[in-house]
Amino acid sequence: MKAQLLKFALLAVGVLGLFPARAGAVDYIIDPDHSRVEFRIRHLITKVTGHFQEFEGAFTYNAHDVTTSTFKAVINAISVTTNHPKR
């Protein structure tokens, strides 16, 4: 689980369209209009991809002491969808 959270945090920093909020230890806020929280699971012989429609998060990066960097995300589990109405 920690490895998955770390992968998510790194993905958020590298890809998800984050915006800096101030200098020093830099704060970023996940931009939901340019971000996506997705997952893929195995179902029988295929894989099913889904995503969460409601989420928010923030990341603080301190280049001087990365051990004080933080990441927080809140995902509304009810907003899950696989684009398949019966699922």
PDB file of N, CA, C and O in Angstrom, chain B, residues numbered from 101:
ATOM      1  N   MET B 101       0.815  -1.193   0.000  1.00  0.00           N
ATOM      2  CA  MET B 101       0.000   0.000   0.000  1.00  0.00           C
ATOM      3  C   MET B 101       0.860   1.259   0.000  1.00  0.00           C
ATOM      4  O   MET B 101       0.542   2.223  -0.696  1.00  0.00           O
ATOM      5  N   LYS B 102       1.967   1.263   0.786  1.00  0.00           N
ATOM      6  CA  LYS B 102       2.849   2.423   0.816  1.00  0.00           C
ATOM      7  C   LYS B 102       3.487   2.642  -0.553  1.00  0.00           C
ATOM      8  O   LYS B 102       3.658   3.781  -0.988  1.00  0.00           O
ATOM      9  N   ALA B 103       3.838   1.554  -1.228  1.00  0.00           N
ATOM     10  CA  ALA B 103       4.437   1.681  -2.562  1.00  0.00           C
ATOM     11  C   ALA B 103       3.446   2.292  -3.538  1.00  0.00           C
ATOM     12  O   ALA B 103       3.833   3.108  -4.374  1.00  0.00           O
ATOM     13  N   GLN B 104       2.179   1.916  -3.451  1.00  0.00           N
ATOM     14  CA  GLN B 104       1.161   2.483  -4.331  1.00  0.00           C
ATOM     15  C   GLN B 104       0.952   3.960  -4.035  1.00  0.00           C
ATOM     16  O   GLN B 104       0.781   4.752  -4.962  1.00  0.00           O
ATOM     17  N   LEU B 105       0.961   4.348  -2.765  1.00  0.00           N
ATOM     18  CA  LEU B 105       0.794   5.752  -2.392  1.00  0.00           C
ATOM     19  C   LEU B 105       1.979   6.566  -2.895  1.00  0.00           C
ATOM     20  O   LEU B 105       1.803   7.684  -3.379  1.00  0.00           O
ATOM     21  N   LEU B 106       3.192   6.008  -2.784  1.00  0.00           N
ATOM     22  CA  LEU B 106       4.374   6.703  -3.276  1.00  0.00           C
ATOM     23  C   LEU B 106       4.301   6.878  -4.783  1.00  0.00           C
ATOM     24  O   LEU B 106       4.629   7.950  -5.293  1.00  0.00           O
ATOM     25  N   LYS B 107       3.875   5.843  -5.508  1.00  0.00           N
ATOM     26  CA  LYS B 107       3.723   5.953  -6.958  1.00  0.00           C
ATOM     27  C   LYS B 107       2.715   7.039  -7.308  1.00  0.00           C
ATOM     28  O   LYS B 107       2.935   7.820  -8.234  1.00  0.00           O
ATOM     29  N   PHE B 108       1.606   7.088  -6.567  1.00  0.00           N
ATOM     30  CA  PHE B 108       0.582   8.105  -6.805  1.00  0.00           C
ATOM     31  C   PHE B 108       1.140   9.495  -6.551  1.00  0.00           C
ATOM     32  O   PHE B 108       0.902  10.414  -7.335  1.00  0.00           O
ATOM     33  N   ALA B 109       1.879   9.655  -5.466  1.00  0.00           N
ATOM     34  CA  ALA B 109       2.450  10.961  -5.141  1.00  0.00           C
ATOM     35  C   ALA B 109       3.433  11.406  -6.216  1.00  0.00           C
ATOM     36  O   ALA B 109       3.416  12.565  -6.632  1.00  0.00           O
ATOM     37  N   LEU B 110       4.285  10.498  -6.664  1.00  0.00           N
ATOM     38  CA  LEU B 110       5.239  10.843  -7.710  1.00  0.00           C
ATOM     39  C   LEU B 110       4.532  11.172  -9.011  1.00  0.00           C
ATOM     40  O   LEU B 110       4.940  12.085  -9.728  1.00  0.00           O
ATOM     41  N   LEU B 111       3.485  10.440  -9.318  1.00  0.00           N
ATOM     42  CA  LEU B 111       2.704  10.722 -10.515  1.00  0.00           C
ATOM     43  C   LEU B 111       2.060  12.101 -10.408  1.00  0.00           C
ATOM     44  O   LEU B 111       2.041  12.863 -11.374  1.00  0.00           O
ATOM     45  N   ALA B 112       1.540  12.410  -9.243  1.00  0.00           N
ATOM     46  CA  ALA B 112       0.906  13.716  -9.045  1.00  0.00           C
ATOM     47  C   ALA B 112       1.910  14.839  -9.254  1.00  0.00           C
ATOM     48  O   ALA B 112       1.589  15.856  -9.869  1.00  0.00           O
ATOM     49  N   VAL B 113       3.110  14.660  -8.749  1.00  0.00           N
ATOM     50  CA  VAL B 113       4.124  15.694  -8.879  1.00  0.00           C
ATOM     51  C   VAL B 113       4.573  15.824 -10.331  1.00  0.00           C
ATOM     52  O   VAL B 113       4.776  16.936 -10.817  1.00  0.00           O
ATOM     53  N   GLY B 114       4.729  14.708 -11.021  1.00  0.00           N
ATOM     54  CA  GLY B 114       5.288  14.733 -12.358  1.00  0.00           C
ATOM     55  C   GLY B 114       4.312  14.972 -13.471  1.00  0.00           C
ATOM     56  O   GLY B 114       4.710  15.463 -14.528  1.00  0.00           O
ATOM     57  N   VAL B 115       3.027  14.642 -13.286  1.00  0.00           N
ATOM     58  CA  VAL B 115       2.119  14.625 -14.421  1.00  0.00           C
ATOM     59  C   VAL B 115       0.830  15.398 -14.223  1.00  0.00           C
ATOM     60  O   VAL B 115       0.318  15.953 -15.195  1.00  0.00           O
ATOM     61  N   LEU B 116       0.300  15.464 -13.077  1.00  0.00           N
ATOM     62  CA  LEU B 116      -1.098  15.818 -12.897  1.00  0.00           C
ATOM     63  C   LEU B 116      -1.482  17.298 -12.944  1.00  0.00           C
ATOM     64  O   LEU B 116      -2.580  17.639 -12.504  1.00  0.00           O
ATOM     65  N   GLY B 117      -0.666  18.158 -13.435  1.00  0.00           N
ATOM     66  CA  GLY B 117      -1.079  19.549 -13.566  1.00  0.00           C
ATOM     67  C   GLY B 117      -1.200  20.250 -12.228  1.00  0.00           C
ATOM     68  O   GLY B 117      -2.274  20.737 -11.875  1.00  0.00           O
ATOM     69  N   LEU B 118      -0.115  20.305 -11.484  1.00  0.00           N
ATOM     70  CA  LEU B 118      -0.134  20.934 -10.169  1.00  0.00           C
ATOM     71  C   LEU B 118       0.269  22.393 -10.285  1.00  0.00           C
ATOM     72  O   LEU B 118       1.047  22.763 -11.164  1.00  0.00           O
ATOM     73  N   PHE B 119      -0.262  23.219  -9.396  1.00  0.00           N
ATOM     74  CA  PHE B 119       0.056  24.641  -9.427  1.00  0.00           C
ATOM     75  C   PHE B 119       0.736  25.047  -8.123  1.00  0.00           C
ATOM     76  O   PHE B 119       0.229  24.739  -7.045  1.00  0.00           O
ATOM     77  N   PRO B 120       1.892  25.741  -8.205  1.00  0.00           N
ATOM     78  CA  PRO B 120       2.570  26.184  -6.984  1.00  0.00           C
ATOM     79  C   PRO B 120       1.788  27.277  -6.270  1.00  0.00           C
ATOM     80  O   PRO B 120       1.150  28.112  -6.910  1.00  0.00           O
ATOM     81  N   ALA B 121       1.839  27.267  -4.942  1.00  0.00           N
ATOM     82  CA  ALA B 121       1.111  28.255  -4.164  1.00  0.00           C
ATOM     83  C   ALA B 121       2.027  29.301  -3.520  1.00  0.00           C
ATOM     84  O   ALA B 121       1.600  30.443  -3.349  1.00  0.00           O
ATOM     85  N   ARG B 122       3.286  28.952  -3.149  1.00  0.00           N
ATOM     86  CA  ARG B 122       4.199  29.933  -2.555  1.00  0.00           C
ATOM     87  C   ARG B 122       5.635  29.412  -2.607  1.00  0.00           C
ATOM     88  O   ARG B 122       5.858  28.244  -2.926  1.00  0.00           O
ATOM     89  N   ALA B 123       6.613  30.272  -2.295  1.00  0.00           N
ATOM     90  CA  ALA B 123       8.030  29.905  -2.355  1.00  0.00           C
ATOM     91  C   ALA B 123       8.483  29.245  -1.052  1.00  0.00           C
ATOM     92  O   ALA B 123       7.703  29.137  -0.106  1.00  0.00           O
ATOM     93  N   GLY B 124       9.759  28.797  -1.001  1.00  0.00           N
ATOM     94  CA  GLY B 124      10.307  28.099   0.162  1.00  0.00           C
ATOM     95  C   GLY B 124       9.966  26.631   0.050  1.00  0.00           C
ATOM     96  O   GLY B 124      10.257  26.004  -0.969  1.00  0.00           O
ATOM     97  N   ALA B 125       9.359  26.076   1.072  1.00  0.00           N
ATOM     98  CA  ALA B 125       8.745  24.767   0.932  1.00  0.00           C
ATOM     99  C   ALA B 125       7.541  25.027   0.041  1.00  0.00           C
ATOM    100  O   ALA B 125       6.631  25.761   0.425  1.00  0.00           O
ATOM    101  N   VAL B 126       7.528  24.435  -1.137  1.00  0.00           N
ATOM    102  CA  VAL B 126       6.537  24.799  -2.144  1.00  0.00           C
ATOM    103  C   VAL B 126       5.285  23.942  -1.999  1.00  0.00           C
ATOM    104  O   VAL B 126       5.358  22.715  -1.938  1.00  0.00           O
ATOM    105  N   ASP B 127       4.140  24.608  -1.946  1.00  0.00           N
ATOM    106  CA  ASP B 127       2.849  23.935  -1.865  1.00  0.00           C
ATOM    107  C   ASP B 127       2.249  23.823  -3.259  1.00  0.00           C
ATOM    108  O   ASP B 127       2.322  24.758  -4.058  1.00  0.00           O
ATOM    109  N   TYR B 128       1.661  22.676  -3.538  1.00  0.00           N
ATOM    110  CA  TYR B 128       0.966  22.448  -4.796  1.00  0.00           C
ATOM    111  C   TYR B 128      -0.440  21.977  -4.482  1.00  0.00           C
ATOM    112  O   TYR B 128      -0.671  21.322  -3.466  1.00  0.00           O
ATOM    113  N   ILE B 129      -1.368  22.306  -5.344  1.00  0.00           N
ATOM    114  CA  ILE B 129      -2.744  21.846  -5.213  1.00  0.00           C
ATOM    115  C   ILE B 129      -3.097  21.076  -6.477  1.00  0.00           C
ATOM    116  O   ILE B 129      -2.838  21.549  -7.584  1.00  0.00           O
ATOM    117  N   ILE B 130      -3.680  19.906  -6.324  1.00  0.00           N
ATOM    118  CA  ILE B 130      -4.091  19.124  -7.488  1.00  0.00           C
ATOM    119  C   ILE B 130      -5.228  19.851  -8.189  1.00  0.00           C
ATOM    120  O   ILE B 130      -6.225  20.210  -7.563  1.00  0.00           O
ATOM    121  N   ASP B 131      -5.077  20.062  -9.466  1.00  0.00           N
ATOM    122  CA  ASP B 131      -6.097  20.713 -10.277  1.00  0.00           C
ATOM    123  C   ASP B 131      -7.009  19.626 -10.846  1.00  0.00           C
ATOM    124  O   ASP B 131      -6.600  18.916 -11.765  1.00  0.00           O
ATOM    125  N   PRO B 132      -8.232  19.472 -10.330  1.00  0.00           N
ATOM    126  CA  PRO B 132      -9.099  18.377 -10.783  1.00  0.00           C
ATOM    127  C   PRO B 132      -9.509  18.484 -12.250  1.00  0.00           C
ATOM    128  O   PRO B 132      -9.906  17.486 -12.852  1.00  0.00           O
ATOM    129  N   ASP B 133      -9.420  19.677 -12.830  1.00  0.00           N
ATOM    130  CA  ASP B 133      -9.758  19.820 -14.247  1.00  0.00           C
ATOM    131  C   ASP B 133      -8.671  19.268 -15.164  1.00  0.00           C
ATOM    132  O   ASP B 133      -8.923  18.995 -16.338  1.00  0.00           O
ATOM    133  N   HIS B 134      -7.463  19.106 -14.630  1.00  0.00           N
ATOM    134  CA  HIS B 134      -6.349  18.603 -15.422  1.00  0.00           C
ATOM    135  C   HIS B 134      -5.724  17.352 -14.807  1.00  0.00           C
ATOM    136  O   HIS B 134      -4.585  17.006 -15.121  1.00  0.00           O
ATOM    137  N   SER B 135      -6.459  16.683 -13.941  1.00  0.00           N
ATOM    138  CA  SER B 135      -5.962  15.506 -13.239  1.00  0.00           C
ATOM    139  C   SER B 135      -7.002  14.397 -13.280  1.00  0.00           C
ATOM    140  O   SER B 135      -8.167  14.625 -13.604  1.00  0.00           O
ATOM    141  N   ARG B 136      -6.559  13.204 -12.948  1.00  0.00           N
ATOM    142  CA  ARG B 136      -7.463  12.056 -12.947  1.00  0.00           C
ATOM    143  C   ARG B 136      -6.931  11.020 -11.967  1.00  0.00           C
ATOM    144  O   ARG B 136      -5.729  10.759 -11.926  1.00  0.00           O
ATOM    145  N   VAL B 137      -7.822  10.431 -11.178  1.00  0.00           N
ATOM    146  CA  VAL B 137      -7.452   9.337 -10.283  1.00  0.00           C
ATOM    147  C   VAL B 137      -8.048   8.078 -10.888  1.00  0.00           C
ATOM    148  O   VAL B 137      -9.260   7.868 -10.847  1.00  0.00           O
ATOM    149  N   GLU B 138      -7.183   7.244 -11.450  1.00  0.00           N
ATOM    150  CA  GLU B 138      -7.614   6.036 -12.161  1.00  0.00           C
ATOM    151  C   GLU B 138      -7.115   4.782 -11.464  1.00  0.00           C
ATOM    152  O   GLU B 138      -6.205   4.827 -10.636  1.00  0.00           O
ATOM    153  N   PHE B 139      -7.728   3.673 -11.815  1.00  0.00           N
ATOM    154  CA  PHE B 139      -7.265   2.364 -11.356  1.00  0.00           C
ATOM    155  C   PHE B 139      -7.546   1.346 -12.441  1.00  0.00           C
ATOM    156  O   PHE B 139      -8.358   1.575 -13.337  1.00  0.00           O
ATOM    157  N   ARG B 140      -6.871   0.233 -12.348  1.00  0.00           N
ATOM    158  CA  ARG B 140      -7.090  -0.884 -13.268  1.00  0.00           C
ATOM    159  C   ARG B 140      -7.077  -2.168 -12.449  1.00  0.00           C
ATOM    160  O   ARG B 140      -6.157  -2.410 -11.667  1.00  0.00           O
ATOM    161  N   ILE B 141      -8.100  -2.983 -12.635  1.00  0.00           N
ATOM    162  CA  ILE B 141      -8.177  -4.257 -11.922  1.00  0.00           C
ATOM    163  C   ILE B 141      -8.359  -5.387 -12.928  1.00  0.00           C
ATOM    164  O   ILE B 141      -8.863  -5.187 -14.033  1.00  0.00           O
ATOM    165  N   ARG B 142      -7.943  -6.556 -12.524  1.00  0.00           N
ATOM    166  CA  ARG B 142      -8.128  -7.729 -13.365  1.00  0.00           C
ATOM    167  C   ARG B 142      -9.520  -8.302 -13.093  1.00  0.00           C
ATOM    168  O   ARG B 142      -9.922  -8.458 -11.940  1.00  0.00           O
ATOM    169  N   HIS B 143     -10.246  -8.611 -14.160  1.00  0.00           N
ATOM    170  CA  HIS B 143     -11.570  -9.217 -14.059  1.00  0.00           C
ATOM    171  C   HIS B 143     -11.611 -10.380 -15.040  1.00  0.00           C
ATOM    172  O   HIS B 143     -11.637 -10.186 -16.256  1.00  0.00           O
ATOM    173  N   LEU B 144     -11.615 -11.587 -14.492  1.00  0.00           N
ATOM    174  CA  LEU B 144     -11.554 -12.805 -15.299  1.00  0.00           C
ATOM    175  C   LEU B 144     -10.323 -12.745 -16.189  1.00  0.00           C
ATOM    176  O   LEU B 144      -9.204 -12.779 -15.677  1.00  0.00           O
ATOM    177  N   ILE B 145     -10.490 -12.658 -17.498  1.00  0.00           N
ATOM    178  CA  ILE B 145      -9.330 -12.659 -18.392  1.00  0.00           C
ATOM    179  C   ILE B 145      -9.013 -11.270 -18.946  1.00  0.00           C
ATOM    180  O   ILE B 145      -8.103 -11.121 -19.761  1.00  0.00           O
ATOM    181  N   THR B 146      -9.749 -10.266 -18.513  1.00  0.00           N
ATOM    182  CA  THR B 146      -9.524  -8.902 -19.010  1.00  0.00           C
ATOM    183  C   THR B 146      -9.145  -7.980 -17.858  1.00  0.00           C
ATOM    184  O   THR B 146      -9.065  -8.405 -16.706  1.00  0.00           O
ATOM    185  N   LYS B 147      -8.917  -6.741 -18.180  1.00  0.00           N
ATOM    186  CA  LYS B 147      -8.669  -5.719 -17.165  1.00  0.00           C
ATOM    187  C   LYS B 147      -9.753  -4.653 -17.284  1.00  0.00           C
ATOM    188  O   LYS B 147     -10.161  -4.287 -18.386  1.00  0.00           O
ATOM    189  N   VAL B 148     -10.211  -4.163 -16.143  1.00  0.00           N
ATOM    190  CA  VAL B 148     -11.235  -3.130 -16.089  1.00  0.00           C
ATOM    191  C   VAL B 148     -10.582  -1.856 -15.578  1.00  0.00           C
ATOM    192  O   VAL B 148      -9.908  -1.865 -14.547  1.00  0.00           O
ATOM    193  N   THR B 149     -10.781  -0.772 -16.294  1.00  0.00           N
ATOM    194  CA  THR B 149     -10.260   0.529 -15.883  1.00  0.00           C
ATOM    195  C   THR B 149     -11.409   1.379 -15.369  1.00  0.00           C
ATOM    196  O   THR B 149     -12.500   1.382 -15.940  1.00  0.00           O
ATOM    197  N   GLY B 150     -11.159   2.088 -14.301  1.00  0.00           N
ATOM    198  CA  GLY B 150     -12.155   2.985 -13.741  1.00  0.00           C
ATOM    199  C   GLY B 150     -11.483   4.227 -13.198  1.00  0.00           C
ATOM    200  O   GLY B 150     -10.258   4.347 -13.226  1.00  0.00           O
ATOM    201  N   HIS B 151     -12.281   5.138 -12.712  1.00  0.00           N
ATOM    202  CA  HIS B 151     -11.729   6.348 -12.117  1.00  0.00           C
ATOM    203  C   HIS B 151     -12.698   6.926 -11.092  1.00  0.00           C
ATOM    204  O   HIS B 151     -13.864   6.537 -11.022  1.00  0.00           O
ATOM    205  N   PHE B 152     -12.190   7.857 -10.308  1.00  0.00           N
ATOM    206  CA  PHE B 152     -12.994   8.568  -9.325  1.00  0.00           C
ATOM    207  C   PHE B 152     -13.263   9.961  -9.862  1.00  0.00           C
ATOM    208  O   PHE B 152     -12.347  10.635 -10.334  1.00  0.00           O
ATOM    209  N   GLN B 153     -14.504  10.396  -9.795  1.00  0.00           N
ATOM    210  CA  GLN B 153     -14.882  11.687 -10.345  1.00  0.00           C
ATOM    211  C   GLN B 153     -14.684  12.829  -9.356  1.00  0.00           C
ATOM    212  O   GLN B 153     -14.570  13.983  -9.767  1.00  0.00           O
ATOM    213  N   GLU B 154     -14.641  12.530  -8.068  1.00  0.00           N
ATOM    214  CA  GLU B 154     -14.491  13.565  -7.041  1.00  0.00           C
ATOM    215  C   GLU B 154     -13.266  13.284  -6.185  1.00  0.00           C
ATOM    216  O   GLU B 154     -13.187  12.262  -5.503  1.00  0.00           O
ATOM    217  N   PHE B 155     -12.322  14.200  -6.231  1.00  0.00           N
ATOM    218  CA  PHE B 155     -11.100  14.061  -5.438  1.00  0.00           C
ATOM    219  C   PHE B 155     -10.460  15.430  -5.272  1.00  0.00           C
ATOM    220  O   PHE B 155     -10.759  16.371  -6.008  1.00  0.00           O
ATOM    221  N   GLU B 156      -9.588  15.517  -4.306  1.00  0.00           N
ATOM    222  CA  GLU B 156      -8.801  16.733  -4.086  1.00  0.00           C
ATOM    223  C   GLU B 156      -7.512  16.323  -3.409  1.00  0.00           C
ATOM    224  O   GLU B 156      -7.421  15.240  -2.830  1.00  0.00           O
ATOM    225  N   GLY B 157      -6.536  17.172  -3.481  1.00  0.00           N
ATOM    226  CA  GLY B 157      -5.279  16.841  -2.843  1.00  0.00           C
ATOM    227  C   GLY B 157      -4.297  17.982  -2.888  1.00  0.00           C
ATOM    228  O   GLY B 157      -4.491  18.965  -3.604  1.00  0.00           O
ATOM    229  N   ALA B 158      -3.233  17.838  -2.109  1.00  0.00           N
ATOM    230  CA  ALA B 158      -2.188  18.845  -2.040  1.00  0.00           C
ATOM    231  C   ALA B 158      -0.864  18.157  -1.746  1.00  0.00           C
ATOM    232  O   ALA B 158      -0.821  17.061  -1.186  1.00  0.00           O
ATOM    233  N   PHE B 159       0.210  18.823  -2.135  1.00  0.00           N
ATOM    234  CA  PHE B 159       1.547  18.293  -1.967  1.00  0.00           C
ATOM    235  C   PHE B 159       2.451  19.442  -1.568  1.00  0.00           C
ATOM    236  O   PHE B 159       2.417  20.505  -2.188  1.00  0.00           O
ATOM    237  N   THR B 160       3.257  19.240  -0.544  1.00  0.00           N
ATOM    238  CA  THR B 160       4.260  20.225  -0.148  1.00  0.00           C
ATOM    239  C   THR B 160       5.627  19.618  -0.375  1.00  0.00           C
ATOM    240  O   THR B 160       5.935  18.545   0.144  1.00  0.00           O
ATOM    241  N   TYR B 161       6.453  20.310  -1.156  1.00  0.00           N
ATOM    242  CA  TYR B 161       7.799  19.815  -1.459  1.00  0.00           C
ATOM    243  C   TYR B 161       8.824  20.768  -0.875  1.00  0.00           C
ATOM    244  O   TYR B 161       8.816  21.966  -1.157  1.00  0.00           O
ATOM    245  N   ASN B 162       9.702  20.219  -0.061  1.00  0.00           N
ATOM    246  CA  ASN B 162      10.781  20.991   0.544  1.00  0.00           C
ATOM    247  C   ASN B 162      12.099  20.456  -0.008  1.00  0.00           C
ATOM    248  O   ASN B 162      12.560  19.393   0.408  1.00  0.00           O
ATOM    249  N   ALA B 163      12.704  21.183  -0.941  1.00  0.00           N
ATOM    250  CA  ALA B 163      13.949  20.747  -1.577  1.00  0.00           C
ATOM    251  C   ALA B 163      15.111  20.711  -0.585  1.00  0.00           C
ATOM    252  O   ALA B 163      16.062  19.954  -0.783  1.00  0.00           O
ATOM    253  N   HIS B 164      15.051  21.511   0.472  1.00  0.00           N
ATOM    254  CA  HIS B 164      16.128  21.556   1.455  1.00  0.00           C
ATOM    255  C   HIS B 164      16.089  20.366   2.403  1.00  0.00           C
ATOM    256  O   HIS B 164      17.125  19.964   2.933  1.00  0.00           O
ATOM    257  N   ASP B 165      14.912  19.801   2.623  1.00  0.00           N
ATOM    258  CA  ASP B 165      14.765  18.633   3.498  1.00  0.00           C
ATOM    259  C   ASP B 165      13.556  17.837   3.014  1.00  0.00           C
ATOM    260  O   ASP B 165      12.438  18.044   3.487  1.00  0.00           O
ATOM    261  N   VAL B 166      13.786  16.930   2.072  1.00  0.00           N
ATOM    262  CA  VAL B 166      12.673  16.194   1.458  1.00  0.00           C
ATOM    263  C   VAL B 166      11.920  15.326   2.459  1.00  0.00           C
ATOM    264  O   VAL B 166      10.783  14.932   2.199  1.00  0.00           O
ATOM    265  N   THR B 167      12.532  15.025   3.591  1.00  0.00           N
ATOM    266  CA  THR B 167      11.835  14.208   4.592  1.00  0.00           C
ATOM    267  C   THR B 167      10.659  14.953   5.214  1.00  0.00           C
ATOM    268  O   THR B 167       9.797  14.335   5.838  1.00  0.00           O
ATOM    269  N   THR B 168      10.616  16.262   5.055  1.00  0.00           N
ATOM    270  CA  THR B 168       9.489  17.037   5.578  1.00  0.00           C
ATOM    271  C   THR B 168       8.422  17.282   4.509  1.00  0.00           C
ATOM    272  O   THR B 168       7.402  17.912   4.790  1.00  0.00           O
ATOM    273  N   SER B 169       8.647  16.793   3.292  1.00  0.00           N
ATOM    274  CA  SER B 169       7.648  16.927   2.230  1.00  0.00           C
ATOM    275  C   SER B 169       6.431  16.076   2.577  1.00  0.00           C
ATOM    276  O   SER B 169       6.555  15.017   3.191  1.00  0.00           O
ATOM    277  N   THR B 170       5.257  16.553   2.177  1.00  0.00           N
ATOM    278  CA  THR B 170       4.024  15.835   2.503  1.00  0.00           C
ATOM    279  C   THR B 170       3.116  15.735   1.286  1.00  0.00           C
ATOM    280  O   THR B 170       3.229  16.512   0.339  1.00  0.00           O
ATOM    281  N   PHE B 171       2.225  14.770   1.334  1.00  0.00           N
ATOM    282  CA  PHE B 171       1.231  14.580   0.287  1.00  0.00           C
ATOM    283  C   PHE B 171      -0.070  14.162   0.950  1.00  0.00           C
ATOM    284  O   PHE B 171      -0.075  13.278   1.806  1.00  0.00           O
ATOM    285  N   LYS B 172      -1.173  14.789   0.562  1.00  0.00           N
ATOM    286  CA  LYS B 172      -2.472  14.431   1.110  1.00  0.00           C
ATOM    287  C   LYS B 172      -3.488  14.415  -0.023  1.00  0.00           C
ATOM    288  O   LYS B 172      -3.548  15.341  -0.832  1.00  0.00           O
ATOM    289  N   ALA B 173      -4.280  13.359  -0.072  1.00  0.00           N
ATOM    290  CA  ALA B 173      -5.345  13.259  -1.068  1.00  0.00           C
ATOM    291  C   ALA B 173      -6.606  12.754  -0.389  1.00  0.00           C
ATOM    292  O   ALA B 173      -6.556  11.914   0.510  1.00  0.00           O
ATOM    293  N   VAL B 174      -7.734  13.283  -0.837  1.00  0.00           N
ATOM    294  CA  VAL B 174      -9.041  12.833  -0.374  1.00  0.00           C
ATOM    295  C   VAL B 174      -9.822  12.429  -1.613  1.00  0.00           C
ATOM    296  O   VAL B 174     -10.012  13.224  -2.534  1.00  0.00           O
ATOM    297  N   ILE B 175     -10.276  11.171  -1.619  1.00  0.00           N
ATOM    298  CA  ILE B 175     -11.009  10.633  -2.759  1.00  0.00           C
ATOM    299  C   ILE B 175     -12.384  10.204  -2.278  1.00  0.00           C
ATOM    300  O   ILE B 175     -12.496   9.425  -1.331  1.00  0.00           O
ATOM    301  N   ASN B 176     -13.430  10.704  -2.920  1.00  0.00           N
ATOM    302  CA  ASN B 176     -14.793  10.329  -2.577  1.00  0.00           C
ATOM    303  C   ASN B 176     -15.085   8.967  -3.215  1.00  0.00           C
ATOM    304  O   ASN B 176     -15.265   8.870  -4.429  1.00  0.00           O
ATOM    305  N   ALA B 177     -15.131   7.925  -2.395  1.00  0.00           N
ATOM    306  CA  ALA B 177     -15.316   6.567  -2.900  1.00  0.00           C
ATOM    307  C   ALA B 177     -16.632   6.384  -3.647  1.00  0.00           C
ATOM    308  O   ALA B 177     -16.715   5.552  -4.550  1.00  0.00           O
ATOM    309  N   ILE B 178     -17.649   7.139  -3.290  1.00  0.00           N
ATOM    310  CA  ILE B 178     -18.946   7.025  -3.957  1.00  0.00           C
ATOM    311  C   ILE B 178     -18.869   7.504  -5.404  1.00  0.00           C
ATOM    312  O   ILE B 178     -19.726   7.152  -6.214  1.00  0.00           O
ATOM    313  N   SER B 179     -17.863   8.295  -5.738  1.00  0.00           N
ATOM    314  CA  SER B 179     -17.762   8.841  -7.089  1.00  0.00           C
ATOM    315  C   SER B 179     -17.069   7.898  -8.065  1.00  0.00           C
ATOM    316  O   SER B 179     -16.732   8.304  -9.178  1.00  0.00           O
ATOM    317  N   VAL B 180     -16.853   6.656  -7.671  1.00  0.00           N
ATOM    318  CA  VAL B 180     -16.184   5.690  -8.536  1.00  0.00           C
ATOM    319  C   VAL B 180     -17.051   5.344  -9.748  1.00  0.00           C
ATOM    320  O   VAL B 180     -18.273   5.239  -9.644  1.00  0.00           O
ATOM    321  N   THR B 181     -16.403   5.172 -10.883  1.00  0.00           N
ATOM    322  CA  THR B 181     -17.110   4.753 -12.089  1.00  0.00           C
ATOM    323  C   THR B 181     -16.172   3.926 -12.966  1.00  0.00           C
ATOM    324  O   THR B 181     -14.965   4.161 -13.016  1.00  0.00           O
ATOM    325  N   THR B 182     -16.759   2.958 -13.649  1.00  0.00           N
ATOM    326  CA  THR B 182     -16.033   2.188 -14.641  1.00  0.00           C
ATOM    327  C   THR B 182     -16.689   2.362 -16.007  1.00  0.00           C
ATOM    328  O   THR B 182     -16.380   1.631 -16.949  1.00  0.00           O
ATOM    329  N   ASN B 183     -17.598   3.333 -16.111  1.00  0.00           N
ATOM    330  CA  ASN B 183     -18.346   3.614 -17.343  1.00  0.00           C
ATOM    331  C   ASN B 183     -19.137   2.410 -17.822  1.00  0.00           C
ATOM    332  O   ASN B 183     -19.315   2.199 -19.022  1.00  0.00           O
ATOM    333  N   HIS B 184     -19.606   1.627 -16.866  1.00  0.00           N
ATOM    334  CA  HIS B 184     -20.439   0.464 -17.155  1.00  0.00           C
ATOM    335  C   HIS B 184     -21.584   0.496 -16.151  1.00  0.00           C
ATOM    336  O   HIS B 184     -21.382   0.154 -14.985  1.00  0.00           O
ATOM    337  N   PRO B 185     -22.781   0.897 -16.573  1.00  0.00           N
ATOM    338  CA  PRO B 185     -23.903   1.116 -15.637  1.00  0.00           C
ATOM    339  C   PRO B 185     -24.245  -0.072 -14.743  1.00  0.00           C
ATOM    340  O   PRO B 185     -24.664   0.138 -13.604  1.00  0.00           O
ATOM    341  N   LYS B 186     -24.085  -1.300 -15.206  1.00  0.00           N
ATOM    342  CA  LYS B 186     -24.445  -2.469 -14.387  1.00  0.00           C
ATOM    343  C   LYS B 186     -23.399  -2.793 -13.335  1.00  0.00           C
ATOM    344  O   LYS B 186     -23.690  -3.546 -12.406  1.00  0.00           O
ATOM    345  N   ARG B 187     -22.217  -2.264 -13.444  1.00  0.00           N
ATOM    346  CA  ARG B 187     -21.146  -2.582 -12.503  1.00  0.00           C
ATOM    347  C   ARG B 187     -21.265  -1.726 -11.277  1.00  0.00           C
ATOM    348  O   ARG B 187     -20.451  -1.844 -10.361  1.00  0.00           O
TER     349      ARG B 187
END
